[in-house]
Amino acid sequence: MSFRLAFALVSVAALLVDPTDAVSQDMLYGVDLNGPDMTASEMTRAEVDTLLKAVPQGDRNSADLEGKRLSHLDLSGLDFSGGNLHLARLNRTNLKGARFDRANLNQAWLIEADLTEASLAKASLLGTQMHRAKLGGADLRGARITADLSGASLIGAKLAGADLSADMRNQSMGLMRGVLKSADLRNADLSGANLARADLEFARLQNANLTNCNLNKADLAGADLSDANVAGADFTETDLASALLPSAAALAEARNLDKARNLNLARRPR
């Protein structure tokens, strides 16, 4: 069975399980993550490097690696900017310091990939699987993200102006949104980010910069917002059940906190 056919079958199965969830966020259901399709590579680092360098300098439509199996490789430091990596498999791949600016990573697989200090500015990450990925210090400014980043490490990551909001125009395959359940976002810069309807349940947001964030209808249940900067952040209908809030002084600078859901169930700092 081809990977594309398997992808389609898994998509249908996800809808049957729960039509309200994004198919990208249920794609692990029924997928053999230990099979060769998800763990092997069909190219070497040298071959990938040669392909990338063959693209004319300054070409915004960079190398085409759509659907390629590149898992478990060391591709650190390579420049994939503007490239097409739609449906590519990069599980547990070493991508430290790699560049993916403006790249198409839609529906790609980067489970437990190491993207420490990588640059993904203005990249497209729609339906991308990034469970437990390492993105410490990574640059995701201006990126469009409806990826599943559950358990991912984004300590000190740059997400200023990123859009992780739900795609309300295209719900034929379920609600597509940024999922950061139990993600580590300590010291991350999310200033001006769009997190409307994003799932940040149990996320660690200590010392995070959430200034002017759109948190409309976002799920922050159980999240830790200790010492977070929430000046100008919009909490309209944000779920704060069991969330650990920042100081009263910090909250005084937020917007529409009185319109948040389950504010009475939130935890206040001691």
N, C-alpha and C positions, 0 to 999 in steps of 0.2 A: 504494500500500500504506500503510495507516495505521501511525502510530508504534507503537501497541500491538501490532499484528500483527507488525511488524518486531522489536519487543522479544521477543515470544514465540519467533520463529524463531531469533533470535540466541541465546536461552537454550538451545534445543534443540541448536544447533550447538556451543555451549560444552561441553555435556555430552558430546557425541560426541568432542570433541577431548581432553578430560581430565576424567573424572567426579569426580576428587578435588578439583578447583578450584571455587571459588565462581563461579556464573554471573555475578555482578556483577563479578567480577574478570577475566572473559574477554569482557565485553560489547563491548570495542573491536573484537573480531574481526568483520570484515565490515561495520562501521558506517562510513558516509561522514561523517567529522567536518568536512569542508569543505562539505557540502551545506547548503541553506537550512534544513533541519529542525534543524540543530545550530548554525547561525551567525546566523540571522535572528531578529527579534523581532516578535511580533504585537501588542505593546502599547508605548506610550511610557512614559517615567518618570512623566509627569503622570497617565496613566491608572492605573498601578500605585498611585501615591500616593493617588489618589481612592478606589480600591477598598479600600485598607488603612484609610483614614480613615472609610469608610462602616460599618465594623464597630463595633457598640456598644462603648463603652469598658468595659474589664474583662471582655469576652467571651473566655473561654479558648479557644473554638473560633473562631479568627480567620479571616481571608480565605481563600477557596478559590482557589488558583492551580494546581491539579492539572493536570499535562501542559502547562502554558503554555510557549510559546517566548519566553524573555526574555534570550537571549544577546546579548552585546556592548553591553548597556545600562549606563548609569550609575545604579545604584540605591543608591549610597552613603548611609549614614545612615538608611535607611528601617527601619521596625519591622514585621517579619513574625512577631513572637512568637505562638506557638500556631497559626500558619497551616498550611495543607495545601499543600505543594509537592511532593507525590508525583509522580515522573516529570517534574518541571519541568526545562527546559533553561536553564541559566545559565552556559554556557561563555564564558569570558573576560569575564564580567560584573564591573563594579566594584561591590563590596559592602563597601567599607571602612566600618567602624564600624556596619554594619547589625546589627539584632537578630533572632535566630532562636530565642530561648529557647523550649523545649518544642515547637518546630516539627517537622512531619513532612517530612523531606527524604529519605525512603526512595526509592531508585532514581532520585534526581535526578542531573542531569549538571552538574557544576561544574568541568569541565576548565579549568585555568589561570585559574580565577576568583580575584579579589582580595578576600580576606576579612580583610585586615589589621585587627587590633583589633576584629573583629566578635565578637558574643556569640552563642554557640550552646549555652548552658547547658541541660542536660537535653534537648537536641534528639535526635531519632531519625534516625540516618544508616545505615540498613540497605541494603547494596548500592549505596551512593552512589558515583559516579565523580568523584574529586577529584584526578586526576593533575596534578602540578605546580601545585596550588593554592597561593596565598599566604595563610598563616594566622599570620603573625608577631604575637605578642601576643594572639591570639584566645582567647576564653574558651569552653572545651569541657568545663567541669567537670560531672561527672555525666551526660555524654552517652552514648548507646548507639551505638557505632560499629563497623560491619562494612564500612566504606568502603574503597575503594582510594585511598590517599594516596601512591602511589609518586611519588617525586621532589618531594613537597610541601615547602614551607618552613613549619616550625612553631617558628621561633626564639622562645623566650620564651613559648610558648603555655601556657595553663593547662588541664591535663588531669587535675587531681586528682580522684580518684574516678570517672573515666570508665571505661566498660566496652568494651574492644576485643577481648574474648575471642571464641573460636569459639562459634557457636551449635550445640551438640551435639544439640539437640532437633529441629531442622529442617534436615535434610541432603538433602531430596528434590532440591534443585538444586545440590548440592555443598557443600563446607565453607565456610561464611560466617564470616569473621574480619576483624579489622583488618589491613590491608596497608600497611606503611610502608617499603617497599623504597627504600633510598637517600634517605629523607626526612631533612630537617635539623631535628633536635630539640634543638639546642644551647640550654642554659639553660631548657629546658622543665620545667614542674612536672608530673610524672607520679605524685606521691605517692598511694599507695593505689589506683592504677589497676589494673584487671584486664586483664592482657596475656597471659592463658593462650592458648597456640597462636597468638598474633599473629605476623605476619611483619615483623620489623625487620631483615632482612638488609641489611647495608651502611649502616644508619642512622647518622647522626651524633648522638651522645648526650653530647657533651662538656659537662661541668658540669650535666647534667640531674639533676633530683631524682627518684630512683627509690625513695625510702624506702617500705617496706612494700608494694611492688608485687608482684603475682602474675605471675611470669614462667614459670610451669609450662608446659613443652613449647613455649615461645616460640622463634622462630628469630632468634638474634642473630649468626649467622655473618657475619664480616667487619665487624661494627658497631664503632664507636669509642666506648668508654665512659670515655675519659680524664677524670679528675677528677669522675666521676659519683658521686652519693651513693646508695649501695646498701644502706644500713642497713635491716635487716629485710626486704629483698627476697628472694623465694623463687625459687631457681634450680633447682628440681627438674626434671630432664630438659630444661633449657634448652640449646639448641645454641649452643656458644661457639667453634666452629671459626673460627680466624683472627680472632676478636674481639680488640680491644685493650682490655685490662682496666684498671680503676683501680688505685690503689696497694694494696699488701698490707694496709695498715691499714684501708682502706675495705672491702676484701673480707672482712676479719675480722668485720665487722658484718653481713654478708649471711647468709642462711639457706640451708642445703642446697646449698652450692656444691659439696660433694663428690659430689652426685648429678647434677651438670650433665653433659651430653653433650659430648664432644670438648674437655674442659677442658685436656687435654694438648696440644691444638693451638692453644690461645688464646695471644695475645701479651701479654707482661708489659711494663709501663712501664719505661723505662730508668732 
